[in-house]
């Protein structure tokens, strides 16, 4: 079977991408997830929904975001590099694409209360933003460790009217925040919609989030056609934690076998250092947060604590779509260490005048490893801006100056 004959975009009716996906949930959430599963496609296809979603993307989020040819970066790597500027979205990252879609969905389902989990805080900010826009109660769960390292985003969420609840168990990061959010949902099943921020969780969340984020690759195709006379790049690169920016950037290229898909995970202090979040290298098949995917776990199934300098990639699993892309060989999964990501962030800043989020910097860190030619067209999803990571960047500057 040729690559093109497989549909990598959508799960089957049970919510599986290959052998990954499904909905592994407690009885208490069965009804909530079932209502979502049976209604999400119809709601998302409703012309009034499509019209409202597109209008908000244009007038509120600021879409389409530019596709920028990075001349100096292109020259340095001897190829043609384009940056999809998701950092220019309202709130500073791609996360808002999905939260706008989900808040509109929640309203149509009659929900009055929104909960979310967040790592880097960008999804929390995006959720708080749309709740303020639509007048909905908003509770955001965030790991205690992430609250410390992403203080500006915590302040933004509170200013937008959200209640930020610290997760104090485990590693006090994204995984633990997700656990707390699921617990809340179990206790408030009737009036609450859980806005999951990545392509993870029980079906239909991975598909729903990927579809809302697919506007990224839809725009890339149209913009490349104008700039290069060809819709298809040779390479698309994105960082992957849970993987929503990657799902969005890859989506409309997944069934195009000529396009190389490159996903960059966080190697932390090194893939085999014991402080990493490179799930495809270290993970095995298991169940996490409601779906079957690849996750970092011990022999007896206990989740291994991940580590990344970037709060948004500090997750012990990947979404089922990505697990399928990895095991099927459709996408190439590589990883970048904390140091490589920092180096790439400073290089991009000084070369193109763009300070990226630490998550995004991982995608730039692998450019030097690829065999690129002068005729290649490389698109990198610049998923977020670096304002939230300035404390980490400043620390790095100070460390370098003291050496």
C-alpha positions as CSV (number, residue, x, y, z in Angstrom):
1,X,0.0,0.0,0.0
2,X,1.4,3.4,-0.9
3,X,1.7,6.1,1.8
4,X,-1.0,8.2,0.1
5,X,-3.6,5.4,0.4
6,X,-3.5,5.8,4.2
7,X,-5.4,8.6,5.9
8,X,-3.2,10.0,8.6
9,X,-5.4,12.9,9.4
10,X,-8.5,11.3,11.0
11,X,-9.1,8.5,13.4
12,X,-11.5,5.6,12.8
13,X,-15.0,5.6,14.3
14,X,-13.7,4.4,17.6
15,X,-11.2,7.2,17.7
16,X,-8.1,5.2,16.8
17,X,-5.2,6.4,14.6
18,X,-3.7,3.0,13.8
19,X,-3.5,1.3,17.2
20,X,-3.4,4.5,19.2
21,X,-6.3,6.5,20.6
22,X,-9.7,5.5,21.9
23,X,-11.5,6.7,25.1
24,X,-10.3,5.1,28.3
25,X,-12.4,7.0,30.9
26,X,-14.1,6.6,34.3
27,X,-17.8,5.8,34.3
28,X,-18.6,9.3,35.6
29,X,-17.3,10.9,32.4
30,X,-18.9,8.5,30.0
31,X,-21.9,10.7,29.4
32,X,-19.9,13.9,28.8
33,X,-17.5,12.3,26.4
34,X,-20.3,10.5,24.6
35,X,-22.3,13.7,24.1
36,X,-19.1,15.3,22.7
37,X,-18.4,12.3,20.4
38,X,-21.9,12.1,19.0
39,X,-22.3,15.9,18.4
40,X,-18.9,17.5,17.7
41,X,-18.8,16.7,14.0
42,X,-22.3,18.0,13.3
43,X,-21.7,21.2,15.4
44,X,-18.3,21.9,13.7
45,X,-19.9,21.4,10.3
46,X,-22.9,23.7,11.0
47,X,-22.7,26.8,8.8
48,X,-23.4,29.2,11.7
49,X,-20.6,27.6,13.7
50,X,-18.1,27.8,10.8
51,X,-19.1,31.4,10.2
52,X,-18.6,32.5,13.8
53,X,-15.3,30.5,14.1
54,X,-13.8,32.0,11.0
55,X,-15.0,35.5,11.9
56,X,-13.3,35.3,15.3
57,X,-10.1,33.8,13.8
58,X,-10.0,36.8,11.5
59,X,-11.1,39.7,13.6
60,X,-10.0,38.6,17.1
61,X,-7.1,36.2,16.6
62,X,-5.6,38.1,13.6
63,X,-5.6,35.3,11.1
64,X,-4.2,34.5,8.6
65,X,-0.8,34.7,10.3
66,X,2.1,35.6,8.0
67,X,4.3,33.1,6.3
68,X,7.7,34.8,6.5
69,X,10.7,34.0,4.4
70,X,13.6,34.1,6.8
71,X,16.4,35.4,4.4
72,X,19.3,35.3,6.8
73,X,18.4,31.9,8.2
74,X,17.9,30.6,4.7
75,X,21.3,31.8,3.7
76,X,22.9,30.3,6.8
77,X,21.5,26.8,6.0
78,X,21.7,27.1,2.2
79,X,18.0,26.5,1.6
80,X,14.6,28.3,1.6
81,X,13.2,28.6,5.1
82,X,9.7,30.0,5.8
83,X,8.3,30.7,9.3
84,X,4.6,30.3,10.0
85,X,4.2,33.1,12.5
86,X,1.8,31.7,15.1
87,X,3.6,33.9,17.6
88,X,1.7,36.8,16.1
89,X,-1.7,35.4,17.1
90,X,-3.6,37.1,19.9
91,X,-2.2,35.8,23.2
92,X,1.1,35.0,21.5
93,X,0.7,31.4,20.4
94,X,-1.3,28.9,18.3
95,X,-3.3,27.8,21.4
96,X,-6.1,30.4,20.8
97,X,-7.2,28.6,17.5
98,X,-8.4,25.6,19.5
99,X,-9.8,27.5,22.5
100,X,-12.0,29.7,20.2
101,X,-13.3,26.5,18.6
102,X,-14.0,24.7,21.9
103,X,-15.7,27.7,23.6
104,X,-18.1,27.9,20.7
105,X,-18.7,24.2,21.0
106,X,-19.2,24.4,24.8
107,X,-21.8,27.1,24.4
108,X,-23.7,25.1,21.8
109,X,-23.7,22.1,24.3
110,X,-25.2,24.4,27.0
111,X,-22.2,24.3,29.3
112,X,-21.6,27.2,31.7
113,X,-18.3,26.4,33.3
114,X,-14.9,25.9,31.7
115,X,-11.9,24.0,33.0
116,X,-8.4,23.7,31.5
117,X,-4.9,22.4,32.2
118,X,-1.8,24.3,31.3
119,X,2.0,23.8,31.3
120,X,3.7,26.9,29.7
121,X,0.5,28.8,30.5
122,X,-0.2,29.7,26.9
123,X,-3.2,27.4,26.7
124,X,-4.4,28.7,30.1
125,X,-4.1,32.3,28.8
126,X,-5.9,31.3,25.6
127,X,-8.7,29.6,27.6
128,X,-9.0,32.5,30.1
129,X,-9.2,34.9,27.1
130,X,-12.1,33.1,25.3
131,X,-14.0,32.7,28.6
132,X,-13.7,36.4,29.2
133,X,-14.8,37.0,25.6
134,X,-17.9,34.8,26.1
135,X,-18.6,35.5,29.7
136,X,-17.9,32.0,31.1
137,X,-16.5,30.9,34.4
138,X,-12.9,29.7,34.0
139,X,-10.8,27.5,36.2
140,X,-7.2,26.6,35.1
141,X,-5.1,23.9,36.7
142,X,-1.4,24.5,36.6
143,X,1.6,22.6,38.2
144,X,3.1,24.5,41.1
145,X,6.5,24.3,39.4
146,X,5.1,25.8,36.2
147,X,3.4,28.6,38.2
148,X,6.8,29.6,39.4
149,X,8.6,29.5,36.0
150,X,5.7,31.0,34.0
151,X,4.7,33.9,36.4
152,X,3.8,36.4,33.6
153,X,1.2,34.0,32.2
154,X,-0.3,33.3,35.6
155,X,-0.8,37.1,36.1
156,X,-2.4,37.3,32.6
157,X,-4.9,34.5,33.4
158,X,-5.8,36.2,36.7
159,X,-6.2,39.5,35.0
160,X,-8.6,37.9,32.5
161,X,-10.7,36.6,35.4
162,X,-9.6,33.0,35.6
163,X,-9.0,31.1,38.8
164,X,-5.6,29.5,38.7
165,X,-5.4,26.3,40.8
166,X,-2.0,24.9,41.6
167,X,-1.4,21.1,41.2
168,X,0.9,20.1,44.0
169,X,1.3,16.3,43.4
170,X,3.9,14.4,41.4
171,X,6.4,16.6,39.5
172,X,4.0,19.5,39.9
173,X,4.0,20.1,36.1
174,X,1.6,19.5,33.1
175,X,0.8,15.8,33.8
176,X,-0.3,16.7,37.3
177,X,-2.3,19.7,36.2
178,X,-4.1,17.4,33.7
179,X,-4.9,14.9,36.5
180,X,-6.4,17.7,38.6
181,X,-8.5,18.9,35.7
182,X,-9.9,15.4,35.0
183,X,-10.7,15.1,38.7
184,X,-12.7,18.4,38.6
185,X,-14.5,17.2,35.5
186,X,-15.6,14.0,37.3
187,X,-17.0,16.1,40.1
188,X,-18.8,18.6,37.8
189,X,-19.9,16.5,34.8
190,X,-23.1,18.3,33.9
191,X,-22.3,22.0,33.6
192,X,-18.6,21.8,32.8
193,X,-16.7,21.5,29.5
194,X,-13.0,20.6,29.7
195,X,-11.0,22.5,27.1
196,X,-8.0,20.2,26.5
197,X,-5.1,22.1,25.1
198,X,-3.4,19.5,23.0
199,X,-4.1,16.5,20.7
200,X,-4.3,14.2,23.8
201,X,-7.1,12.9,25.9
202,X,-10.1,10.6,25.1
203,X,-11.6,10.6,21.7
204,X,-12.9,12.9,20.3
205,X,-10.4,15.4,21.7
206,X,-7.3,14.6,19.6
207,X,-9.4,14.8,16.4
208,X,-11.3,17.9,17.5
209,X,-8.1,19.8,18.5
210,X,-6.3,18.7,15.4
211,X,-9.2,20.0,13.2
212,X,-9.3,23.4,15.0
213,X,-5.5,23.7,14.6
214,X,-5.5,22.5,11.0
215,X,-6.1,26.2,9.9
216,X,-2.3,26.5,10.3
217,X,-1.5,24.1,7.4
218,X,-4.5,25.2,5.4
219,X,-3.0,28.7,5.4
220,X,0.5,27.5,4.7
221,X,-0.6,25.8,1.5
222,X,-2.4,28.8,0.2
223,X,0.5,31.2,1.2
224,X,3.2,28.9,-0.3
225,X,1.2,28.9,-3.6
226,X,1.4,32.7,-3.7
227,X,5.0,32.9,-2.7
228,X,6.5,29.9,-4.6
229,X,3.9,28.8,-7.1
230,X,3.7,25.5,-5.3
231,X,1.4,24.5,-2.4
232,X,3.7,21.8,-1.1
233,X,6.9,22.4,0.9
234,X,9.6,19.7,0.9
235,X,9.8,19.8,4.8
236,X,7.5,20.8,7.6
237,X,9.1,21.1,11.1
238,X,7.4,21.6,14.4
239,X,8.1,20.9,18.1
240,X,6.0,18.2,19.8
241,X,5.0,17.8,23.4
242,X,1.4,16.7,23.4
243,X,1.5,18.0,19.9
244,X,-1.2,20.5,18.9
245,X,0.9,23.0,17.0
246,X,2.6,20.1,15.2
247,X,-0.8,18.5,14.4
248,X,-2.0,21.9,13.0
249,X,1.2,22.5,10.9
250,X,1.3,18.9,9.6
251,X,-2.4,18.3,9.0
252,X,-2.9,19.2,5.4
253,X,0.4,17.6,4.4
254,X,0.0,14.3,6.1
255,X,-1.6,12.6,3.1
256,X,1.0,14.2,0.7
257,X,3.9,11.6,0.6
258,X,6.4,14.0,-1.0
259,X,6.3,16.3,2.1
260,X,8.8,15.3,4.8
261,X,7.3,15.7,8.3
262,X,9.7,16.4,11.1
263,X,8.6,16.4,14.7
264,X,11.1,17.6,17.4
265,X,10.7,16.4,20.9
266,X,12.5,17.7,24.1
267,X,15.5,15.6,25.0
268,X,16.0,17.7,28.2
269,X,19.4,17.0,29.6
270,X,19.9,14.2,27.1
271,X,17.6,11.4,25.9
272,X,19.1,8.8,28.2
273,X,20.0,11.2,31.1
274,X,16.9,10.3,33.1
275,X,15.8,13.9,32.6
276,X,14.1,14.0,29.2
277,X,10.7,14.2,27.5
278,X,11.6,12.4,24.3
279,X,8.6,10.1,24.4
280,X,9.1,8.3,21.1
281,X,12.6,7.3,22.0
282,X,11.8,6.3,25.6
283,X,8.1,5.5,25.6
284,X,6.1,2.3,25.3
285,X,2.4,1.8,24.5
286,X,0.1,2.5,27.4
287,X,-2.9,4.5,28.6
288,X,-2.5,8.1,29.8
289,X,-5.2,10.8,30.3
290,X,-7.9,8.9,28.5
291,X,-6.2,7.5,25.4
292,X,-3.8,4.7,24.3
293,X,-0.6,6.2,23.1
294,X,3.2,6.1,23.6
295,X,4.3,7.3,27.1
296,X,7.3,7.2,29.3
297,X,6.6,4.6,32.0
298,X,8.3,2.1,34.2
299,X,8.1,-1.7,33.7
300,X,5.1,-1.9,36.0
301,X,3.3,1.0,34.3
302,X,4.1,4.0,36.5
303,X,4.5,7.2,34.6
304,X,8.1,8.4,34.5
305,X,8.5,12.1,35.3
306,X,9.5,14.0,32.2
307,X,11.9,16.9,32.1
308,X,12.3,19.8,29.7
309,X,13.5,23.4,30.1
310,X,10.3,24.3,28.3
311,X,7.1,23.9,30.3
312,X,5.0,23.2,27.3
313,X,7.1,20.1,26.2
314,X,7.4,18.8,29.8
315,X,4.9,15.9,29.2
316,X,5.4,12.2,29.5
317,X,3.4,11.2,26.4
318,X,2.4,12.3,22.9
319,X,-1.0,12.5,21.2
320,X,-2.2,9.3,19.5
321,X,-2.0,10.9,16.0
322,X,1.7,11.5,16.5
323,X,2.2,8.0,18.0
324,X,0.8,6.7,14.8
325,X,2.9,9.0,12.6
326,X,6.0,7.8,14.5
327,X,5.3,4.0,14.4
328,X,4.1,4.1,10.8
329,X,7.2,6.0,9.7
330,X,5.2,8.8,8.1
331,X,7.0,11.3,10.3
332,X,10.5,11.5,11.4
333,X,10.8,12.1,15.2
334,X,14.0,13.7,16.4
335,X,14.9,15.5,19.7
336,X,16.8,18.6,20.9
337,X,18.3,19.1,24.3
338,X,17.7,22.1,26.7
339,X,21.1,23.5,25.6
340,X,20.4,23.1,21.9
341,X,17.0,24.8,22.3
342,X,18.6,27.7,24.2
343,X,21.3,28.1,21.5
344,X,18.7,28.0,18.7
345,X,16.5,30.6,20.5
346,X,19.5,33.1,20.7
347,X,20.5,32.3,17.1
348,X,17.0,33.0,15.7
349,X,16.8,36.2,17.8
350,X,20.0,37.6,16.5
351,X,19.5,36.3,12.9
352,X,15.9,37.3,12.3
353,X,14.9,39.6,15.1
354,X,12.4,37.1,16.4
355,X,12.5,35.8,20.0
356,X,10.8,32.4,20.0
357,X,9.1,30.5,22.8
358,X,11.4,27.9,24.3
359,X,9.1,25.2,22.9
360,X,9.4,26.5,19.4
361,X,13.2,26.9,19.7
362,X,13.4,23.1,19.7
363,X,12.1,23.0,16.1
364,X,14.9,25.4,15.0
365,X,17.6,23.4,16.9
366,X,17.6,20.5,14.3
367,X,18.1,22.6,11.2
368,X,21.8,21.9,11.1
369,X,21.2,18.1,11.1
370,X,19.1,18.0,8.0
371,X,20.5,17.5,4.5
372,X,18.9,20.5,2.9
373,X,19.4,21.7,-0.7
374,X,19.1,25.1,-2.3
375,X,15.9,24.1,-4.0
376,X,14.2,22.8,-0.8
377,X,11.3,24.7,0.8
378,X,11.3,24.3,4.6
379,X,8.4,25.5,6.7
380,X,8.9,25.8,10.5
381,X,5.9,26.4,12.7
382,X,6.9,29.3,14.9
383,X,4.3,28.2,17.5
384,X,4.8,30.9,20.1
385,X,6.7,34.0,21.2
386,X,9.3,34.2,23.9
387,X,8.0,36.8,26.3
388,X,6.9,34.1,28.7
389,X,10.4,32.6,28.7
390,X,12.4,35.8,29.3
391,X,13.3,34.8,32.9
392,X,14.9,31.6,31.5
393,X,16.7,33.4,28.7
394,X,18.0,36.0,31.2
395,X,19.3,33.3,33.4
396,X,21.1,31.8,30.5
397,X,22.6,35.1,29.5
398,X,23.9,35.6,33.1
399,X,25.3,32.1,33.2
400,X,27.2,32.7,29.9
401,X,28.5,36.0,31.1
402,X,29.8,34.5,34.4
403,X,31.7,31.7,32.5
